[in-house]
Amino acid sequence: QSFLIDHGMTLLGAEPNWRLGAILPADALFLLEMGSVLIGFIASLAVLRRIADNTHEDGRMATRAMAPWLALLALIAVLAVALFTLPMEMRGMMAG
């Protein structure tokens, strides 16, 4: 709404209605974020497993080859969860 008003278009009214800002409650957004991280981790794990199986004929060797990448994937997922648990005010403070 603000974008349209800033550009001289009053299709949605002359003043922005800030009550419309939150489409989903914060709890639902948090669950959506955590679900996205989990789905991304599982998909990355599936890709990693497929690459390891195609590269190594021996299953034990494939699992050993996956270990460092699995640790990296887990670290990225944990950091994503930590970032999403920060309050929004904390995320924007560095911008000034």
C-alpha positions as CSV (number, residue, x, y, z in Angstrom):
1,Q,0.0,0.0,0.0
2,S,2.8,2.4,0.9
3,F,4.5,1.7,-2.4
4,L,1.4,2.5,-4.4
5,I,0.8,5.7,-2.4
6,D,4.4,6.8,-2.8
7,H,4.0,6.5,-6.6
8,G,0.7,8.4,-6.7
9,M,-1.7,5.5,-6.9
10,T,-4.5,5.3,-4.5
11,L,-6.1,2.1,-5.6
12,L,-6.0,0.6,-2.1
13,G,-6.8,3.9,-0.3
14,A,-5.1,7.1,0.5
15,E,-3.6,5.9,3.8
16,P,-2.0,2.5,4.4
17,N,-3.9,0.1,6.7
18,W,-1.1,-1.3,8.9
19,R,-3.5,-3.8,10.5
20,L,-3.2,-5.8,7.3
21,G,0.6,-6.3,7.6
22,A,0.6,-9.5,9.5
23,I,-1.0,-12.1,7.2
24,L,0.0,-15.0,9.5
25,P,0.5,-15.0,13.2
26,A,4.1,-15.1,14.5
27,D,3.8,-18.6,15.8
28,A,2.7,-19.9,12.4
29,L,5.6,-18.1,10.7
30,F,8.0,-19.7,13.1
31,L,6.6,-23.2,12.3
32,L,6.9,-22.4,8.6
33,E,10.5,-21.3,9.0
34,M,11.5,-24.4,11.0
35,G,9.6,-26.6,8.5
36,S,11.5,-25.0,5.6
37,V,14.9,-25.6,7.4
38,L,13.9,-29.2,8.0
39,I,12.8,-29.8,4.4
40,G,16.0,-28.2,3.1
41,F,18.1,-30.3,5.4
42,I,16.4,-33.5,4.4
43,A,16.6,-32.7,0.7
44,S,20.3,-31.8,1.0
45,L,20.8,-35.1,2.8
46,A,19.1,-37.0,0.0
47,V,21.3,-35.3,-2.6
48,L,24.4,-36.0,-0.6
49,R,23.5,-39.6,-0.2
50,R,22.8,-40.0,-3.9
51,I,26.1,-38.4,-4.9
52,A,28.0,-40.6,-2.3
53,D,26.4,-43.7,-3.6
54,N,27.1,-42.8,-7.3
55,T,30.7,-42.0,-6.4
56,H,31.6,-45.0,-4.2
57,E,30.6,-48.6,-4.9
58,D,31.2,-49.7,-1.3
59,G,28.4,-48.5,1.0
60,R,30.7,-48.0,4.0
61,M,33.1,-45.9,2.0
62,A,30.1,-43.8,0.7
63,T,29.0,-43.2,4.3
64,R,32.5,-42.2,5.4
65,A,32.8,-39.8,2.4
66,M,29.5,-38.2,3.5
67,A,30.6,-37.5,7.0
68,P,32.3,-34.1,6.5
69,W,29.5,-32.8,4.3
70,L,26.9,-34.1,6.7
71,A,28.6,-32.1,9.5
72,L,28.5,-29.0,7.3
73,L,24.9,-29.5,6.5
74,A,24.0,-30.0,10.2
75,L,26.0,-26.8,11.1
76,I,24.2,-24.8,8.5
77,A,20.8,-26.1,9.7
78,V,21.7,-25.3,13.3
79,L,22.8,-21.8,12.4
80,A,19.6,-21.2,10.4
81,V,17.5,-22.2,13.4
82,A,19.6,-19.9,15.6
83,L,19.1,-17.0,13.2
84,F,15.4,-17.6,13.0
85,T,15.1,-17.6,16.9
86,L,16.5,-14.1,17.0
87,P,14.0,-11.3,17.4
88,M,13.4,-9.3,14.3
89,E,14.8,-6.2,16.0
90,M,18.1,-7.9,16.5
91,R,18.3,-8.8,12.8
92,G,18.0,-5.1,11.7
93,M,20.1,-3.3,14.3
94,M,23.3,-3.6,12.3
95,A,21.8,-1.6,9.4
96,G,21.7,1.5,11.6
